[in-house]
């Protein structure tokens, strides 16, 4: 009997244990369900907070961005859209350019601040005709006008990365084509990719750099896996414009030619990411160790990447009265970004922090360690740029060093 009683006791204990375990399991499941709901609510709150921050930031800046690319609710940029022209060419008058202006346009000293948007469009149009690009690609002149208009409309009203910067870079490229006599060394098609990539290289730039995109985990950073998100976006917008028949300046070229052009433009725009600076310059230096071969595609591609990099950051090559306002524009854009980064709790680069940077400190290191070495390297292949480009950079370095000594705290 006692043996049977022990068996019953054990059975009851097992059942009690099962009941207790089931009860605890049910409690844990309920807790998990509640915690899961809390997690969903937390994520929703995070999104709401982010939206509210965006609204506060927009209200603080009191800035309406009419060129902002959006999807559905207008809250974010998207590469997946068709770009249409907002106005047609009757609003874009034809200007008669004087011979003085035509000659001046080829000079690195060209003052880009004296020209209104429509005048800049006419000057760009002149460059296409003068270089023979209209004839080479059998462009419809009206389509060229529409394309230029559409490009202009898809640059935002940023302090620095705007349509005037696009014009500035393209004009410097045009100057280098003439100064280095590139038409005698590379094909018109390659010159065309240089000019068109210069025009398109910052399309729809949002005014916040790649570091911000990556740290803030923006839509662009996610789409391009943190790899040159802005430059990839500029390329995408450029080819969306070209996908519209009204603005397709390459509608009359064959498929193989367009394939080469597309690859060339993409390569050049992606090369403007400063994260790739050392890689591209070192590659170019290695090509200069022997005799540079202007018939070697790989060497020409490397040269073109260096040329667009030079033009993209060439402001200090220009006279001081032309270059210095660009520094103010760039610092304003930097400060806008760092203010937002502080508000959002993101890392802030010292060279973008309004509380730490001064105009001389912003420029001295950049001129000494980026600009002068790059332009000096190019001058080994094209000695004619030493007086017109490298020497002005040395003078700019000396000027900012003098400013630093005279006013150490000057903002």
C-alpha positions in Angstrom: 0.0 0.0 0.0 2.8 2.4 0.9 4.3 1.8 -2.5 1.0 2.6 -4.3 0.7 5.8 -2.1 4.2 6.9 -3.2 3.2 6.4 -6.9 0.1 8.6 -6.4 2.0 11.3 -4.6 4.6 11.4 -7.5 1.8 11.6 -10.0 0.1 14.5 -8.2 3.5 16.3 -7.9 4.1 15.9 -11.7 0.6 17.3 -12.4 1.2 20.2 -10.0 4.5 20.9 -11.7 2.8 20.8 -15.1 0.1 23.2 -13.9 2.7 25.5 -12.5 4.9 25.4 -15.6 1.8 26.0 -17.8 0.8 28.9 -15.6 4.3 30.4 -15.8 4.5 29.8 -19.5 1.1 31.6 -20.0 2.3 34.5 -17.9 5.5 34.8 -20.0 3.6 34.6 -23.3 1.3 37.4 -22.0 4.4 39.4 -20.9 6.0 38.9 -24.4 2.8 40.0 -26.1 2.7 43.2 -24.0 6.4 43.8 -24.5 6.0 43.2 -28.2 3.2 45.8 -28.3 5.4 48.2 -26.4 8.2 47.6 -28.9 5.8 48.5 -31.7 4.7 51.6 -29.9 8.3 52.6 -29.2 9.1 52.3 -32.9 6.0 54.3 -33.8 7.1 56.9 -31.2 10.6 57.1 -32.7 9.1 57.7 -36.2 6.7 60.4 -34.8 9.6 62.1 -33.0 11.7 62.1 -36.2 8.8 63.6 -38.1 8.3 66.3 -35.4 12.0 67.1 -35.5 11.8 67.5 -39.3 8.8 69.8 -38.9 10.6 71.9 -36.2 13.8 72.1 -38.4 11.8 73.2 -41.4 10.0 75.8 -39.3 13.2 77.1 -37.9 14.9 77.5 -41.3 11.7 79.0 -42.8 12.8 77.6 -46.1 10.5 76.1 -48.7 12.4 73.7 -51.0 10.5 73.6 -54.2 13.0 71.3 -55.9 12.7 68.6 -53.2 12.2 65.1 -54.6 9.4 63.2 -52.8 7.4 60.0 -52.8 3.7 60.1 -52.1 3.6 62.2 -48.9 6.7 64.3 -49.9 8.6 63.2 -46.8 11.6 61.6 -48.5 13.7 61.5 -51.6 13.3 58.8 -54.2 15.2 57.9 -57.3 12.2 56.0 -58.6 10.2 58.7 -60.4 9.9 60.3 -63.8 11.3 63.8 -64.1 9.3 66.2 -66.2 10.1 69.8 -67.3 8.2 72.4 -65.3 8.5 75.1 -67.9 9.3 75.1 -71.6 11.9 77.0 -73.5 10.0 80.2 -74.4 10.9 81.3 -70.8 14.6 80.7 -71.7 15.7 83.5 -74.0 18.6 83.4 -76.3 21.4 85.7 -75.4 23.9 87.1 -77.9 27.4 86.6 -76.4 30.1 89.2 -77.1 33.4 87.9 -78.3 34.9 89.2 -75.0 32.5 87.0 -73.0 33.3 84.0 -75.3 37.0 84.4 -74.8 36.6 85.1 -71.0 34.5 81.9 -70.6 37.6 79.8 -71.3 39.6 81.4 -68.5 40.0 80.0 -64.9 39.6 83.6 -63.7 36.0 83.8 -65.0 33.8 85.5 -62.5 30.7 83.2 -62.1 28.9 85.7 -59.8 28.0 88.2 -62.5 25.5 85.9 -64.3 21.8 85.3 -63.9 20.4 81.7 -64.1 19.2 82.2 -67.7 22.5 83.7 -68.7 24.3 80.7 -67.2 22.0 78.4 -69.3 23.0 80.3 -72.5 26.7 80.1 -71.6 26.4 76.3 -71.1 24.5 76.0 -74.4 27.4 77.9 -76.1 29.9 75.4 -74.6 28.0 72.5 -76.2 28.0 74.2 -79.6 31.6 75.5 -79.4 33.1 72.1 -78.4 31.2 70.4 -81.2 29.1 68.2 -78.9 25.8 69.1 -80.6 27.2 67.9 -83.9 29.0 64.9 -82.4 25.9 63.5 -80.7 23.5 64.8 -83.3 21.6 66.7 -80.6 18.3 68.5 -81.3 19.1 72.1 -80.2 15.6 72.5 -78.7 16.1 69.2 -76.7 19.4 70.6 -75.5 17.7 73.7 -74.2 15.0 71.6 -72.5 17.6 69.4 -71.0 19.6 72.3 -69.5 16.4 73.8 -68.1 15.4 70.5 -66.5 18.9 70.1 -65.0 18.6 73.6 -63.6 15.2 72.8 -62.1 16.6 69.7 -60.3 19.3 71.6 -58.4 18.1 72.7 -55.0 18.4 76.1 -53.4 21.3 75.1 -51.1 23.9 77.7 -50.0 26.7 75.9 -51.8 25.5 72.8 -53.8 23.2 74.6 -56.2 23.0 75.3 -59.9 25.6 78.1 -59.7 28.1 75.5 -58.3 27.2 73.2 -61.2 27.9 76.1 -63.7 31.1 76.9 -61.8 32.5 73.3 -62.1 31.5 73.1 -65.8 33.0 76.4 -66.7 36.3 75.3 -65.0 36.2 72.0 -66.9 35.7 74.0 -70.1 38.7 76.1 -69.1 40.8 73.0 -68.5 39.7 71.5 -71.9 41.1 74.6 -73.6 44.1 75.2 -71.4 45.3 71.6 -71.6 44.3 71.3 -75.3 42.4 68.1 -74.5 40.7 68.2 -77.9 44.0 67.2 -79.4 44.5 64.4 -77.0 41.2 62.7 -76.3 38.0 62.1 -78.3 35.1 64.5 -78.5 32.9 61.8 -76.9 35.2 61.7 -73.9 35.2 65.5 -73.7 31.4 65.3 -73.9 31.3 62.9 -70.9 33.5 65.4 -68.9 31.2 68.4 -69.6 27.9 66.5 -69.0 29.2 64.8 -65.8 30.3 68.3 -64.6 26.8 69.6 -65.2 25.0 66.7 -63.5 27.5 65.8 -60.8 25.5 67.3 -57.8 21.9 67.0 -59.1 19.3 67.2 -56.3 22.0 67.5 -53.6 20.0 67.8 -50.3 22.6 70.0 -48.6 23.7 67.3 -46.2 26.7 65.2 -47.0 27.3 61.5 -47.1 28.4 61.3 -43.5 25.0 62.8 -42.4 23.1 60.4 -44.8 24.9 57.4 -43.3 24.7 58.5 -39.6 21.1 59.5 -39.9 20.3 56.3 -41.8 18.4 58.2 -44.5 16.5 56.6 -47.3 19.5 57.2 -49.7 22.0 55.6 -47.3 19.8 52.6 -47.0 19.2 52.3 -50.7 22.9 52.5 -51.6 24.2 50.5 -48.6 26.2 53.5 -47.3 28.3 53.5 -50.5 28.5 57.0 -52.0 24.8 57.6 -51.4 24.7 61.1 -52.8 26.9 60.5 -55.8 24.7 57.4 -56.7 21.6 59.6 -56.3 23.1 62.3 -58.6 23.7 59.7 -61.3 20.2 58.3 -60.9 18.6 61.7 -61.3 20.8 62.5 -64.3 19.6 59.4 -66.2 16.0 59.9 -65.1 16.2 63.2 -66.9 17.7 61.6 -70.0 14.9 58.9 -69.9 12.3 61.5 -70.7 12.1 61.9 -74.6 11.7 65.7 -74.2 15.0 66.0 -72.4 17.0 63.1 -73.9 20.0 64.8 -75.6 21.2 61.4 -76.7 18.1 60.3 -78.5 20.0 60.2 -81.8 23.0 58.1 -80.8 23.1 54.3 -81.2 22.8 51.9 -78.2 26.5 51.1 -78.0 27.5 54.8 -78.0 24.9 55.6 -75.3 26.2 52.6 -73.2 29.7 54.0 -73.3 28.5 57.5 -72.5 26.4 56.3 -69.6 29.3 54.3 -68.1 31.6 57.3 -68.5 29.3 59.8 -66.9 28.6 57.4 -64.0 32.3 56.7 -63.4 33.0 60.5 -63.3 30.2 61.4 -61.0 31.0 58.6 -58.6 34.7 59.9 -58.6 33.6 63.1 -57.0 33.0 61.4 -53.6 35.9 62.7 -51.5 36.0 59.4 -49.7 37.7 58.1 -52.8 40.2 61.0 -53.1 43.4 59.2 -52.1 42.6 56.1 -54.1 42.1 58.1 -57.3 45.1 60.4 -56.9 47.4 57.5 -56.1 46.2 55.6 -59.1 46.8 58.6 -61.3 50.3 59.1 -59.8 51.1 55.5 -60.7 50.1 56.2 -64.3 52.5 59.1 -64.5 55.5 57.1 -63.4 56.1 56.0 -67.0 55.1 57.8 -70.2 51.4 58.7 -70.0 49.6 57.0 -72.9 46.7 59.1 -74.3 45.6 56.0 -76.3 45.2 53.8 -73.3 41.5 53.8 -72.1 42.4 52.9 -68.5 44.8 55.8 -68.3 42.4 58.2 -69.9 39.6 57.2 -67.5 41.9 57.9 -64.6 42.8 61.3 -66.0 39.2 62.2 -66.5 38.3 61.3 -62.9 41.2 63.5 -61.6 40.0 66.4 -63.9 36.5 66.3 -62.6 37.8 66.2 -59.1 40.0 69.2 -59.8 37.0 71.2 -61.2 34.7 70.2 -58.4 36.8 71.7 -55.7 38.6 74.4 -57.8 37.2 77.6 -56.3 40.5 78.6 -54.7 42.1 78.6 -58.2 40.0 81.7 -59.0 40.7 85.3 -57.9 40.0 86.0 -54.2 36.9 88.1 -54.9 35.4 85.2 -56.8 36.6 82.4 -54.5 36.0 83.9 -51.0 32.1 84.1 -51.3 32.1 80.4 -52.0 33.8 79.7 -48.6 31.0 81.6 -46.9 28.4 79.6 -48.8 30.1 76.3 -47.9 30.4 77.2 -44.3 26.8 78.1 -44.2 25.9 74.7 -45.6 28.2 73.0 -43.1 26.7 74.9 -40.2 23.2 74.0 -41.3 24.2 70.4 -41.2 26.1 70.5 -37.9 23.2 72.3 -36.2 20.8 69.6 -37.4 23.3 66.9 -36.3 23.5 68.4 -32.8 19.7 68.5 -32.6 19.4 64.9 -33.7 22.2 63.7 -31.4 24.5 62.7 -34.3 28.3 63.0 -34.5 29.5 66.5 -35.6 32.7 66.9 -37.6 34.9 69.7 -36.1 35.4 71.4 -39.5 31.6 71.8 -39.7 31.0 73.1 -36.2 30.2 76.8 -36.1 31.7 76.9 -32.5 35.0 75.5 -33.6 35.8 76.4 -37.2 37.1 79.7 -38.6 37.4 80.6 -42.3 41.3 80.4 -42.3 41.2 77.1 -40.4 38.6 75.7 -42.8 40.8 76.5 -45.9 44.5 76.2 -44.9 44.6 72.5 -44.5 42.3 71.8 -47.5 44.5 73.9 -49.8 47.8 72.6 -48.4 47.0 68.9 -48.3 44.3 68.4 -50.9 44.3 71.1 -53.6 48.0 71.9 -54.1 49.2 68.3 -54.2 46.4 67.3 -56.6 46.9 70.2 -59.0 50.7 69.8 -58.8 50.3 66.2 -59.8 48.2 67.2 -62.8 50.7 69.9 -63.8 53.3 67.1 -64.3 51.2 66.1 -67.3 50.1 69.6 -68.2 52.8 72.1 -67.2 50.7 75.0 -68.5 48.4 74.9 -65.5 51.3 75.7 -63.1 51.1 79.5 -63.5 47.3 79.7 -64.0 46.1 77.2 -61.4 48.8 76.0 -59.0 50.3 79.4 -58.3 46.9 80.9 -57.4 46.5 78.1 -54.9 49.8 78.9 -53.3 48.8 82.5 -53.0 45.4 81.5 -51.5 47.3 79.4 -48.9 49.5 82.3 -48.0 46.6 84.7 -47.8 44.6 82.4 -45.4 47.7 81.8 -43.3 48.1 85.6 -43.0 44.5 85.9 -42.0 45.0 83.3 -39.3 48.0 85.1 -37.8 46.2 88.5 -37.9 42.9 87.3 -36.4 43.2 83.9 -34.6 39.5 84.0 -33.6 38.1 85.5 -36.8 35.0 83.4 -37.8 
